[in-house]
């Protein structure tokens, strides 16, 4: 999973490329919802980037997205400001492209772990696709950062 050994550096000095999974599972937008569920069950990270044939990142599907298919949380759609029609459409989706979060926040392999953690915290995210020139090159998860922190202690 790691490209090179991590030494005791600060989180500002350690780059995403040192910690990310450089071979994450991913799917294409035409993958059926059943295919999404099957692959998500086997994905260690709990999410699946959605890419086109050229590996360009189009979206991401997380366990939370799947939960919206199973049961729409009414308190979130009516009080939390979610678009009710968009949520209903996701519930009746047939493909990954219909349920994915489009244009997800991503980080670069050259970003620091400190920057990445701040993005995760401020956006309440546990997974971030890693892209270079718009193409998926990896995936970093909060679990990876926690493991790194444990190693550095």
N, CA, C and O of each residue as an XYZ file, in Angstrom:
612
protein
N       0.816     -1.180      0.000
C       0.000      0.000      0.000
C       0.866      1.251      0.000
O       0.460      2.263     -0.571
N       2.020      1.221      0.607
C       2.878      2.392      0.685
C       3.970      2.320     -0.368
O       4.497      1.247     -0.665
N       4.297      3.463     -0.921
C       5.319      3.510     -1.960
C       6.715      3.516     -1.367
O       7.635      2.944     -1.952
N       6.889      4.145     -0.228
C       8.199      4.189      0.408
C       7.986      4.201      1.921
O       6.919      4.602      2.385
N       8.968      3.775      2.689
C       8.800      3.754      4.141
C       8.577      5.162      4.684
O       9.165      6.133      4.209
N       7.716      5.245      5.688
C       7.441      6.532      6.317
C       8.330      6.678      7.538
O       8.343      5.822      8.423
N       9.068      7.770      7.573
C       9.903      8.053      8.733
C       9.155      9.012      9.638
O       8.058      9.459      9.306
N       9.750      9.330     10.786
C       9.101     10.223     11.749
C       9.178     11.669     11.270
O      10.009     12.445     11.740
N       8.315     12.014     10.344
C       8.203     13.377      9.850
C       6.919     13.973     10.410
O       6.067     13.250     10.927
N       6.780     15.273     10.310
C       5.513     15.876     10.724
C       4.466     15.613      9.656
O       4.798     15.258      8.525
N       3.222     15.784     10.011
C       2.142     15.564      9.051
C       2.191     16.576      7.912
O       1.601     16.350      6.856
N       2.890     17.687      8.120
C       3.070     18.665      7.037
C       4.064     18.164      6.000
O       3.967     18.524      4.827
N       4.998     17.356      6.409
C       6.048     16.889      5.499
C       5.662     15.619      4.749
O       6.200     15.354      3.674
N       4.756     14.846      5.286
C       4.371     13.582      4.658
C       3.334     13.855      3.575
O       2.338     14.539      3.812
N       3.574     13.327      2.414
C       2.700     13.529      1.262
C       1.653     12.418      1.164
O       1.859     11.302      1.641
N       0.546     12.748      0.545
C      -0.528     11.784      0.326
C      -0.001     10.544     -0.392
O      -0.428      9.428     -0.095
N       0.916     10.731     -1.325
C       1.453      9.598     -2.097
C       2.135      8.561     -1.216
O       2.248      7.400     -1.607
N       2.595      8.965     -0.024
C       3.254      8.031      0.881
C       2.264      7.154      1.649
O       2.646      6.123      2.204
N       1.011      7.558      1.681
C       0.033      6.897      2.539
C      -1.129      6.288      1.752
O      -1.738      5.317      2.201
N      -1.437      6.845      0.597
C      -2.630      6.442     -0.160
C      -2.560      5.003     -0.652
O      -1.485      4.414     -0.774
N      -3.721      4.465     -0.925
C      -3.831      3.191     -1.616
C      -3.714      3.525     -3.097
O      -4.596      4.181     -3.653
N      -2.654      3.092     -3.734
C      -2.430      3.427     -5.139
C      -3.125      2.454     -6.101
O      -3.009      2.586     -7.319
N      -3.840      1.485     -5.544
C      -4.583      0.537     -6.381
C      -5.996      0.324     -5.831
O      -6.378     -0.802     -5.515
N      -6.774      1.415     -5.717
C      -8.113      1.251     -5.145
C      -9.075      0.573     -6.122
O      -8.897      0.648     -7.338
N     -10.080     -0.078     -5.581
C     -11.146     -0.601     -6.420
C     -11.921      0.595     -6.950
O     -12.072      1.599     -6.255
N     -12.409      0.490     -8.174
C     -13.214      1.562     -8.761
C     -14.225      0.939     -9.703
O     -14.130     -0.241    -10.042
N     -15.190      1.739    -10.122
C     -16.228      1.268    -11.027
C     -16.453      2.313    -12.108
O     -15.932      3.425    -12.034
N     -17.240      1.939    -13.118
C     -17.605      2.903    -14.149
C     -19.057      3.316    -13.937
O     -19.788      2.638    -13.215
N     -19.486      4.411    -14.551
C     -20.837      4.914    -14.299
C     -21.951      3.980    -14.764
O     -23.089      4.113    -14.314
N     -21.646      3.039    -15.652
C     -22.661      2.105    -16.144
C     -22.842      0.883    -15.242
O     -23.739      0.074    -15.477
N     -22.008      0.742    -14.222
C     -22.129     -0.402    -13.310
C     -23.524     -0.402    -12.687
O     -24.010      0.635    -12.235
N     -24.159     -1.567    -12.667
C     -25.509     -1.675    -12.092
C     -25.455     -1.444    -10.581
O     -24.404     -1.578     -9.954
N     -26.598     -1.098    -10.016
C     -26.665     -0.905     -8.570
C     -26.305     -2.197     -7.854
O     -25.627     -2.162     -6.827
N     -26.748     -3.340     -8.379
C     -26.364     -4.626     -7.780
C     -24.850     -4.809     -7.819
O     -24.257     -5.301     -6.859
N     -24.224     -4.414     -8.928
C     -22.763     -4.485     -9.045
C     -22.087     -3.556     -8.055
O     -21.055     -3.903     -7.481
N     -22.660     -2.382     -7.853
C     -22.124     -1.438     -6.865
C     -22.161     -2.067     -5.480
O     -21.169     -2.039     -4.752
N     -23.306     -2.632     -5.119
C     -23.454     -3.231     -3.787
C     -22.458     -4.362     -3.578
O     -21.834     -4.463     -2.521
N     -22.312     -5.214     -4.591
C     -21.374     -6.333     -4.492
C     -19.938     -5.837     -4.313
O     -19.209     -6.328     -3.451
N     -19.539     -4.867     -5.125
C     -18.168     -4.355     -5.049
C     -17.926     -3.580     -3.756
O     -16.836     -3.634     -3.188
N     -18.947     -2.863     -3.299
C     -18.791     -2.095     -2.063
C     -18.599     -3.016     -0.866
O     -17.859     -2.690      0.062
N     -19.265     -4.163     -0.887
C     -19.094     -5.132      0.191
C     -17.656     -5.653      0.256
O     -17.168     -6.007      1.329
N     -16.991     -5.697     -0.884
C     -15.622     -6.200     -0.952
C     -14.564     -5.104     -0.901
O     -13.369     -5.399     -0.908
N     -14.988     -3.847     -0.852
C     -14.039     -2.727     -0.822
C     -13.658     -2.433      0.622
O     -14.519     -2.108      1.440
N     -12.398     -2.543      0.931
C     -11.902     -2.291      2.284
C     -12.207     -0.866      2.713
O     -12.526     -0.623      3.877
N     -12.113      0.076      1.786
C     -12.248      1.486      2.108
C     -13.682      1.929      2.386
O     -13.878      2.974      3.007
N     -14.674      1.187      1.958
C     -16.057      1.597      2.174
C     -16.540      2.632      1.173
O     -17.547      3.303      1.400
N     -15.821      2.761      0.065
C     -16.243      3.667     -0.988
C     -15.682      3.183     -2.319
O     -14.745      2.387     -2.368
N     -16.278      3.684     -3.393
C     -15.834      3.321     -4.733
C     -15.769      4.563     -5.608
O     -16.801      5.176     -5.878
N     -14.587      4.944     -6.053
C     -14.510      6.011     -7.043
C     -15.158      5.543     -8.347
O     -15.103      4.361     -8.690
N     -15.765      6.472     -9.060
C     -16.385      6.187    -10.348
C     -15.553      6.904    -11.406
O     -15.366      8.119    -11.341
N     -15.054      6.146    -12.381
C     -14.170      6.704    -13.403
C     -14.666      6.340    -14.795
O     -15.415      5.379    -14.973
N     -14.230      7.131    -15.785
C     -14.539      6.797    -17.171
C     -13.442      5.894    -17.722
O     -12.544      5.488    -16.984
N     -13.508      5.579    -19.010
C     -12.547      4.643    -19.606
C     -11.114      5.158    -19.583
O     -10.174      4.373    -19.707
N     -10.935      6.474    -19.425
C      -9.597      7.066    -19.370
C      -9.123      7.309    -17.936
O      -8.135      8.011    -17.720
N      -9.825      6.733    -16.956
C      -9.513      6.870    -15.534
C      -9.811      8.268    -14.977
O      -9.368      8.598    -13.877
N     -10.557      9.090    -15.727
C     -10.938     10.411    -15.240
C     -11.976     10.232    -14.144
O     -12.958      9.514    -14.330
N     -11.765     10.883    -13.002
C     -12.684     10.780    -11.875
C     -13.985     11.500    -12.192
O     -13.986     12.692    -12.501
N     -15.091     10.769    -12.114
C     -16.410     11.339    -12.371
C     -17.210     11.532    -11.097
O     -18.021     12.453    -10.994
N     -16.978     10.657    -10.125
C     -17.757     10.706     -8.893
C     -17.243      9.694     -7.891
O     -16.202      9.065     -8.081
N     -18.008      9.556     -6.813
C     -17.663      8.583     -5.780
C     -18.955      8.061     -5.168
O     -19.939      8.790     -5.044
N     -18.934      6.800     -4.791
C     -20.065      6.195     -4.093
C     -19.557      5.708     -2.746
O     -18.593      4.947     -2.664
N     -20.222      6.160     -1.699
C     -19.857      5.759     -0.346
C     -20.979      4.906      0.256
O     -22.055      4.770     -0.326
N     -20.709      4.348      1.405
C     -21.735      3.585      2.110
C     -22.941      4.467      2.413
O     -24.071      3.979      2.420
N     -22.722      5.751      2.663
C     -23.829      6.684      2.922
C     -24.734      6.809      1.704
O     -25.955      6.884      1.844
N     -24.144      6.830      0.507
C     -24.954      6.893     -0.716
C     -25.841      5.659     -0.832
O     -27.002      5.753     -1.230
N     -25.289      4.512     -0.484
C     -26.042      3.261     -0.552
C     -27.170      3.276      0.475
O     -28.261      2.775      0.205
N     -26.914      3.843      1.638
C     -27.966      3.920      2.660
C     -29.147      4.745      2.164
O     -30.289      4.462      2.526
N     -28.893      5.748      1.351
C     -29.979      6.566      0.793
C     -30.839      5.748     -0.166
O     -32.031      6.015     -0.321
N     -30.231      4.750     -0.809
C     -31.016      3.887     -1.698
C     -31.908      2.986     -0.861
O     -33.077      2.779     -1.186
N     -31.351      2.454      0.215
C     -32.085      1.512      1.055
C     -33.230      2.207      1.784
O     -34.354      1.705      1.814
N     -32.937      3.369      2.373
C     -33.962      4.089      3.117
C     -33.649      5.569      3.076
O     -32.585      5.990      3.530
N     -34.552      6.357      2.544
C     -34.360      7.790      2.462
C     -34.633      8.407      3.835
O     -35.728      8.236      4.370
N     -33.665      9.118      4.418
C     -33.884      9.749      5.724
C     -34.741     11.007      5.564
O     -34.232     12.053      5.162
N     -36.035     10.912      5.875
C     -36.957     12.026      5.667
C     -36.571     13.277      6.449
O     -36.732     14.387      5.943
N     -36.067     13.122      7.664
C     -35.704     14.305      8.445
C     -34.600     15.106      7.764
O     -34.540     16.326      7.913
N     -33.731     14.436      7.022
C     -32.665     15.149      6.310
C     -33.201     15.811      5.047
O     -32.763     16.903      4.684
N     -34.141     15.162      4.379
C     -34.602     15.716      3.105
C     -35.550     16.876      3.317
O     -35.613     17.774      2.478
N     -36.286     16.883      4.410
C     -37.236     17.974      4.605
C     -36.654     19.097      5.447
O     -36.906     20.266      5.154
N     -35.891     18.785      6.474
C     -35.349     19.799      7.361
C     -33.927     20.189      6.980
O     -33.558     21.360      7.074
N     -33.126     19.215      6.552
C     -31.718     19.465      6.284
C     -31.428     20.155      4.970
O     -30.273     20.487      4.705
N     -32.417     20.382      4.147
C     -32.208     21.126      2.922
C     -31.826     20.288      1.714
O     -31.521     20.847      0.660
N     -31.833     18.976      1.831
C     -31.524     18.145      0.661
C     -32.648     18.288     -0.360
O     -33.798     18.532      0.008
N     -32.327     18.142     -1.602
C     -33.317     18.201     -2.663
C     -34.098     16.896     -2.674
O     -33.550     15.846     -3.008
N     -35.365     16.956     -2.312
C     -36.207     15.766     -2.188
C     -36.293     14.990     -3.504
O     -36.216     13.761     -3.502
N     -36.451     15.688     -4.616
C     -36.552     14.995     -5.903
C     -35.269     14.269     -6.261
O     -35.311     13.178     -6.831
N     -34.125     14.862     -5.933
C     -32.839     14.220     -6.201
C     -32.713     12.936     -5.387
O     -32.228     11.924     -5.895
N     -33.145     12.971     -4.136
C     -33.059     11.782     -3.276
C     -33.996     10.680     -3.760
O     -33.634      9.504     -3.740
N     -35.183     11.051     -4.190
C     -36.124     10.049     -4.706
C     -35.562      9.418     -5.977
O     -35.686      8.211     -6.182
N     -34.947     10.231     -6.827
C     -34.341      9.711     -8.057
C     -33.226      8.719     -7.734
O     -33.102      7.691     -8.398
N     -32.417      9.020     -6.721
C     -31.350      8.090     -6.334
C     -31.930      6.763     -5.855
O     -31.356      5.704     -6.111
N     -33.075      6.819     -5.155
C     -33.680      5.595     -4.641
C     -34.118      4.660     -5.769
O     -34.137      3.442     -5.593
N     -34.468      5.224     -6.925
C     -34.924      4.400     -8.039
C     -33.833      4.209     -9.093
O     -34.127      3.824    -10.225
N     -32.604      4.470     -8.736
C     -31.484      4.412     -9.679
C     -31.198      2.984    -10.135
O     -31.447      2.015     -9.416
N     -30.667      2.887    -11.353
C     -30.273      1.604    -11.924
C     -28.759      1.463    -12.058
O     -28.242      0.348    -12.133
N     -28.043      2.601    -12.087
C     -26.597      2.559    -12.332
C     -25.825      3.406    -11.326
O     -26.384      4.245    -10.620
N     -24.534      3.154    -11.290
C     -23.633      3.910    -10.420
C     -23.671      5.400    -10.748
O     -23.626      6.239     -9.849
N     -23.755      5.725    -12.031
C     -23.782      7.114    -12.447
C     -24.959      7.891    -11.893
O     -24.896      9.113    -11.759
N     -26.040      7.180    -11.568
C     -27.232      7.834    -11.036
C     -27.161      8.055     -9.528
O     -27.853      8.928     -9.003
N     -26.348      7.289     -8.831
C     -26.298      7.442     -7.375
C     -25.003      8.066     -6.864
O     -24.911      8.436     -5.693
N     -24.011      8.181     -7.731
C     -22.721      8.707     -7.276
C     -22.830     10.181     -6.899
O     -23.699     10.907     -7.381
N     -21.923     10.597     -6.025
C     -21.738     12.012     -5.747
C     -20.838     12.533     -6.852
O     -19.691     12.105     -6.984
N     -21.357     13.453     -7.639
C     -20.604     13.967     -8.784
C     -19.604     15.024     -8.326
O     -19.811     15.723     -7.334
N     -18.515     15.116     -9.082
C     -17.455     16.090     -8.816
C     -17.032     16.079     -7.335
O     -17.114     17.103     -6.657
N     -16.587     14.932     -6.849
C     -16.201     14.859     -5.436
C     -14.932     15.671     -5.160
O     -14.127     15.925     -6.056
N     -14.786     16.056     -3.935
C     -13.554     16.707     -3.495
C     -12.446     15.676     -3.614
O     -12.626     14.519     -3.234
N     -11.313     16.087     -4.134
C     -10.179     15.172     -4.247
C      -8.914     15.900     -3.825
O      -8.898     17.123     -3.683
N      -7.866     15.134     -3.629
C      -6.562     15.699     -3.275
C      -5.523     15.214     -4.270
O      -5.755     14.274     -5.031
N      -4.388     15.866     -4.250
C      -3.270     15.519     -5.122
C      -2.303     14.613     -4.365
O      -2.240     14.674     -3.137
N      -1.555     13.779     -5.071
C      -0.541     12.957     -4.402
C       0.510     13.814     -3.687
O       1.162     13.346     -2.754
N       0.672     15.059     -4.122
C       1.680     15.947     -3.528
C       1.161     16.750     -2.350
O       1.940     17.430     -1.683
N      -0.141     16.688     -2.075
C      -0.683     17.393     -0.908
C      -0.155     16.757      0.366
O       0.152     15.565      0.395
N      -0.052     17.549      1.406
C       0.415     17.014      2.684
C      -0.732     16.302      3.405
O      -1.907     16.550      3.136
N      -0.363     15.426      4.312
C      -1.360     14.733      5.129
C      -2.105     15.749      5.993
O      -3.306     15.609      6.224
N      -1.398     16.759      6.464
C      -2.038     17.798      7.272
C      -3.139     18.505      6.477
O      -4.245     18.694      6.983
N      -2.840     18.895      5.237
C      -3.847     19.535      4.369
C      -5.024     18.587      4.130
O      -6.185     18.991      4.192
N      -4.711     17.353      3.864
C      -5.734     16.347      3.577
C      -6.642     16.141      4.777
O      -7.862     16.074      4.625
N      -6.073     16.040      5.953
C      -6.863     15.865      7.168
C      -7.763     17.073      7.398
O      -8.913     16.912      7.807
N      -7.263     18.273      7.146
C      -8.094     19.468      7.290
C      -9.273     19.447      6.324
O     -10.382     19.837      6.690
N      -9.044     18.998      5.101
C     -10.129     18.892      4.115
C     -11.167     17.885      4.598
O     -12.369     18.137      4.517
N     -10.700     16.744      5.102
C     -11.617     15.718      5.599
C     -12.456     16.250      6.753
O     -13.671     16.051      6.788
N     -11.810     16.921      7.689
C     -12.521     17.426      8.867
C     -13.515     18.511      8.478
O     -14.669     18.474      8.905
N     -13.082     19.473      7.676
C     -13.968     20.595      7.344
C     -15.140     20.180      6.463
O     -16.174     20.849      6.467
N     -15.004     19.094      5.709
C     -16.085     18.629      4.838
C     -16.774     17.373      5.359
O     -17.659     16.826      4.701
N     -16.366     16.918      6.544
C     -16.937     15.723      7.172
C     -16.869     14.514      6.232
O     -17.867     13.837      5.984
N     -15.654     14.267      5.717
C     -15.422     13.164      4.797
C     -14.461     12.158      5.406
O     -13.565     12.528      6.164
N     -14.647     10.888      5.076
C     -13.741      9.837      5.544
C     -12.883      9.282      4.429
O     -11.910      8.574      4.693
N     -13.224      9.589      3.179
C     -12.512      9.071      2.017
C     -12.308     10.194      1.015
O     -13.204     11.008      0.793
N     -11.139     10.236      0.416
C     -10.869     11.208     -0.640
C     -10.162     10.527     -1.805
O      -9.146      9.856     -1.620
N     -10.704     10.702     -3.004
C      -9.973     10.220     -4.177
C      -8.700     11.058     -4.346
O      -8.679     12.243     -4.014
N      -7.668     10.444     -4.852
C      -6.413     11.142     -5.137
C      -6.303     11.217     -6.652
O      -6.347     10.195     -7.337
N      -6.161     12.433     -7.170
C      -6.129     12.621     -8.615
C      -4.899     13.399     -9.055
O      -4.344     14.217     -8.321
N      -4.503     13.112    -10.272
C      -3.433     13.862    -10.933
C      -3.934     14.156    -12.335
O      -4.259     13.237    -13.087
N      -3.997     15.416    -12.686
C      -4.541     15.842    -13.983
C      -5.948     15.295    -14.200
O      -6.306     14.927    -15.318
N      -6.750     15.241    -13.132
C      -8.134     14.791    -13.227
C      -8.331     13.291    -13.240
O      -9.466     12.814    -13.222
N      -7.237     12.537    -13.271
C      -7.328     11.079    -13.326
C      -7.086     10.469    -11.950
O      -6.249     10.945    -11.183
N      -7.824      9.420    -11.654
C      -7.690      8.719    -10.380
C      -6.344      8.018    -10.301
O      -6.002      7.218    -11.171
N      -5.576      8.321     -9.251
C      -4.294      7.653     -9.038
C      -4.233      6.962     -7.679
O      -3.271      6.257     -7.374
N      -5.275      7.171     -6.862
C      -5.282      6.543     -5.551
C      -6.485      6.941     -4.734
O      -7.382      7.644     -5.202
N      -6.483      6.475     -3.497
C      -7.556      6.765     -2.556
C      -6.921      6.865     -1.181
O      -6.078      6.046     -0.814
N      -7.328      7.866     -0.429
C      -6.845      7.986      0.947
C      -8.052      8.050      1.872
O      -9.040      8.726      1.587
N      -7.952      7.338      2.976
C      -9.043      7.241      3.926
C      -8.588      7.721      5.296
O      -7.399      7.707      5.613
N      -9.535      8.138      6.085
C      -9.228      8.558      7.445
C      -8.509      7.443      8.199
O      -7.614      7.710      9.001
N      -8.891      6.224      7.948
C      -8.250      5.070      8.586
C      -6.744      5.034      8.280
O      -5.943      4.688      9.149
N      -6.359      5.391      7.041
C      -4.940      5.432      6.659
C      -4.195      6.480      7.486
O      -3.065      6.252      7.918
N      -4.832      7.617      7.699
C      -4.201      8.701      8.457
C      -4.093      8.332      9.933
O      -3.097      8.644     10.585
N      -5.111      7.675     10.449
C      -5.059      7.219     11.846
C      -3.931      6.203     12.020
O      -3.192      6.255     13.003
N      -3.803      5.288     11.072
C      -2.723      4.296     11.129
C      -1.356      4.988     11.072
O      -0.440      4.616     11.805
N      -1.222      5.982     10.211
C       0.021      6.748     10.120
C       0.335      7.417     11.455
O       1.465      7.348     11.937
N      -0.662      8.063     12.050
C      -0.473      8.739     13.329
C      -0.003      7.745     14.394
O       0.897      8.037     15.183
N      -0.621      6.582     14.400
C      -0.231      5.547     15.373
C       1.212      5.133     15.170
O       1.940      4.920     16.140
N       1.638      5.016     13.913
C       3.012      4.622     13.614
C       4.026      5.700     14.045
O       5.153      5.391     14.434
N       3.604      6.942     13.967
C       4.515      8.043     14.284
C       4.638      8.322     15.775
O       5.540      9.048     16.192
N       3.770      7.774     16.563
C       3.805      8.033     18.011
C       4.945      7.352     18.683
O       5.108      7.474     19.897
